[in-house]
Amino acid sequence: MNRFVEQVKTVDPYELCGRMLRDRDQLIVYIDEIGRFILQVNAVTSAILGLGPGEAYGPLQGVFRLSESGRGFYLDIGGVLYVTPVSRVRAVLAGDHRKAPVMRYTG
C-alpha cells in the first residue's frame, strides 16, 4: 500500500505585464518594458463582435483579435501573444472599470 500522495502543480501560463485604459475614443495598452499601444474603440468593438482583427499602433507592429472561444482578447505584438479577458475589455469600454489587466502568454 502506498502511503504517499503525489501532487502535481501546474505552472500558470499567464504573466501579468500591463494594463489597458480608455481615453475617449481609444484604448491605451501599456505593456511593461515595451511601451504604449493605441487601439481604436470602433475597431475593438468590431473585433469583440467577431467581425475581424484590428491594428495596434505603437513602437512595434501589432494586431488584436477575439479568441476562438470568445472569452479572450488577444494582442499579438512583436511576435509575442498578450491576452486580456473580453469581459474586462467590455467593462472598460462601458466605463464600469477603469482598467483591465494585460497578461503575457508564456505557455
N, C-alpha and C positions, 0 to 999 in steps of 0.2 A: 504494500500500500504506500502510495506517495504522500508524504507529509508537506510537501512544498507546493505553493500555488504560484504559478508564473504569471506575471503581469507584463504586458507589452504596452508601452506608452508610445503613442504616435506623435510625431512632430507636426506642429501646426504649419501648414504650407503658406500662411499669410503673415506678412511682417508690416506693421503699421509704419508708414513712411511719409504721410502727408495729409492734407485736408482740402476740402472743396467748399468754397463760399460763393454766395450770389452777390453780384454787383450790377444792379439794374437789369440790362438785357444780356448779361454774360455770367457764366460760371467761371470762377477763377480757381484753378487747381494749383496748389503749392506742393511740390514734391521736394523733400529734403535733399540737399546736395546737388539738385539738378536745376531747379528753377520754377518759374511761374508759367502756367499754360492757360490760354483763354479758350473757352468753349462758348459758342453762341447758343442762347437759350432755345431758339427756334430749332436748331439742329439737334440739340439734346432731346427736346420733346419729340421730334421725328424719330430719333434713334430709340427712345423708350417705347414708342408706339410700334416699333418693328419695321419702320419704313426705310432703314438702311443706315450705314455708318456716316460719321461726320469727321471733320478735321479739327485737331487741336493745334493751336498756334502758340509757339514758344521757342525756346532755344534749340530744341530738337523737333524733328518732324514727328507727328503723332496722329493717330486715328482713334475714334471711340465707337463702340457698338454695344448692342444688347447681347447678353449671353444666350446660349441655346435654351436654357431653362426659363429665361425671362426674369430671373431673380438677381442677376448680377449686371453691373455696368462696367464694361471692360475699356481700359485705355491702353493702347499699345504705343509706347513712346520709346523711340530709340531701340527697338527690339526687345524691350522689357515690358512684361504684362503687369498692369496695375488694375485693381478691382475695387469697387465700392458697391454696397447693396442698392438696388434700384429703389427700395422703399425709402432710403435716406436721401437719395437724389430727388425723389418726388417731394419729400418733406422740405428740402432746401428750396426747391422751385416754388412751392406753395407758401413759403415763409414760416412754416411750422417749426423748423430747426434752422439754426444759424449756420451750421457747418455739418459736413459729412466726412467720415474717415476715408482715407485712401490707403490701400494696402498693396504691397508688392507681392506678387505670386511667386513663390520660390520652389514650388513642387514640381 
